[in-house]
Amino acid sequence: MSKRINKKPLKSDAFAKLSQLISGEVFPYSDQVSEYARDESILTEIPLAVVQPRDEKDVVQCVIWAKERGISITARGGGSGVAGQAIGEGIILDFSKHMNQVLEVSRSEARVQPGVLLNKLNEVLKKHQTRFLPDPSSRAKCAIGGMIATNASGPKCFRYGSTREHVLDLKVVLADGRVVWTSEMESWFPELVQKVRKGWSPEMQPLKGLRKNSSGYHLAALQEFPPSFTGLMVGSEGTLGLVVEARLKIAPLPSRRFTRVYSFSTIEKALEVLPYIRKQDPVAIELVDSFILGALRKVDASKVQELGLTNASASLWVEWENELPDDFPDFNGTLLSGETSQKILWDLRSEASKALHEEAEEKGRKPLRCIEDIVVPPNRLEEYVVSLRTILKENDCEGAIFGHVGDGHLHTNPMIDILSPGLEERITTLMDRVYALALSMGGSISGEHGDGLLRRKYFRQQWESLLPLFKDVKDALDPEDRFNPGKLWSFEPTPSLPLRDF
């Protein structure tokens, strides 16, 4: 395993000297930048400092300066990650302040900086009648750099895949300060390519039968001819290099959208019809459960009634683009074909999350995101949901189950009692049981949010057969473990969770 950094004590004026080397801002840690100790996860880690680089040169200077002092660097964009990727004990490199521009747009490609938010990118692209297809729900605050780091996707992944399928090339700063496009890295690391090709075989791949995954290093990218270091870098969570520019594949806007809202008496009934709906070539298939529907009724009962969901305990929201299939499912559903009505629907869904939090907090609970990103083979979804509900009930934390079921991908927000003693132990017990269930079904611990600090214990369990090759990749690109240490990898057998205060 790569060596852990031995942090040297810093003189009081150390960061003042860094400020003189770069044109961006440097903030030694203080209450003024305390928000950088958190992202949207349940975790916290206090950094030494925050740096807001203005350009690529600043990033290079920061990497070299930190290398000389044995300090780690964690890249950060919108800070919207839920697995703790954007927090770290060294320097937080915040790309959102200055390196947040759309640099160039052509008919099929956009060139961007890592700190640009997805919504801002799509606002620019809309003027060109195009869009970036991956669409996580946090689009208003997630940065492209973070999407690349975690191989983010969103509801439309069923048709369009994850971020990796839409990245053409990446400009990265490596651990020694060199700057290179990933399309050129084959000639820089030929021994790594040969080592991975020699050591990897299809039998070693644990995630057979899954449509999506956001865990581990994507070694399959190095099996390609030519090998794709771009594909390897996407999903590596900033542990292999710092992205300073990206070339993205873009696509035309659809002429129309159609959303069909289906009503069911149980989740099981909804999952029974899922195979049929999957065959109708939709863009997205979203499951909403009774917890979400209950929150929606509190937000706008009349709208819920219009959608035919007043008495529903589960619902599937299915979206098509450009045209409906000739034989689309017509059971118990309401068709929304107008842009306004569809926007109201998805805005209502966004408001449900706030309502869920408010309802939980009234009971001294919080919907903590600790088992929120599991993928299982679609044909085992019903079995997974039944077992998951049992685990939640036995751990006194029943909560919302929803997500991108077309891909076998479910988000779960257990309502956890945060006031009772032993919170960390209770969270760990819940995570142990749920991740063991997912792995026993051939599932993945992460579909679109990544491993981060949150899942590093289960990362080892999922990828046991490939850990030596993962080590080869990390050692080749970041031998001193300076980039985002502790993410994916863990240097303790069973590391504790650095929980934030609730």
Beta strands, then each sheet from edge to edge (+ up, - down):
strand 1: 25-28
strand 2: 49-52
strand 3: 73-76
strand 4: 91-94
strand 5: 102-105
strand 6: 109-112
strand 7: 130-131
strand 8: 167-173
strand 9: 179-181
strand 10: 242-249
strand 11: 251-252
strand 12: 257-264
strand 13: 284-289
strand 14: 314-321
strand 15: 333-336
strand 16: 365-367
strand 17: 374-375
strand 18: 399-402
strand 19: 409-417
sheet 1: 1+ 2- 4- 3-
sheet 2: 5+ 6- 10+ 8- 9+
sheet 3: 7+ 11-
sheet 4: 13+ 14- 12+ 15-
sheet 5: 16+ 19- 17+
sheet 6: 16+ 19- 18+
end
